Amino acid sequence: MRKKVVVVGDEHMVLGFSLAGADESYTPEDEYQTIKLMEKLAGSPNIGVVLLSERIAESIREELDRISEKKDLYPVIIEIPDKKGPLEDKEDPLNKKIRRAVGIDITSEEV
């Protein structure tokens, strides 16, 4: 069974990814709605990838970390910049996930 790709972001992000073929898209109105949506998506066995706006992710960071720690391998939650661009002073979420899975920072130049 093919897993779905879901987009959670602002209107522009959702429209762009919907046109590119995303299976589902959501534009939550507030933090409470976003948290409930992410809990629902994280518990769904049909969802493979959730593309989440960095700005939305930052607004629910504590809850998102809690959700990410208790979920299985799927869905993979990927934070992406919205039309305003990437957030400054933010750790690369992919590096963070790799470090959590492997236990070390594989991009470190220290030997």
Sequence and secondary structure as in RCSB ss.txt:
>XXXX:A:sequence
MRKKVVVVGDEHMVLGFSLAGADESYTPEDEYQTIKLMEKLAGSPNIGVVLLSERIAESIREELDRISEKKDLYP
VIIEIPDKKGPLEDKEDPLNKKIRRAVGIDITSEEV
>XXXX:A:secstr
   EEEEES HHHHHHHHHTT SEEE  SSHHHHHHHHHHHHT TTEEEEEEEHHHHHHTHHHHHHHHHHS S S
EEEEE BTTB  SS   HHHHHHHHHHSS TT    
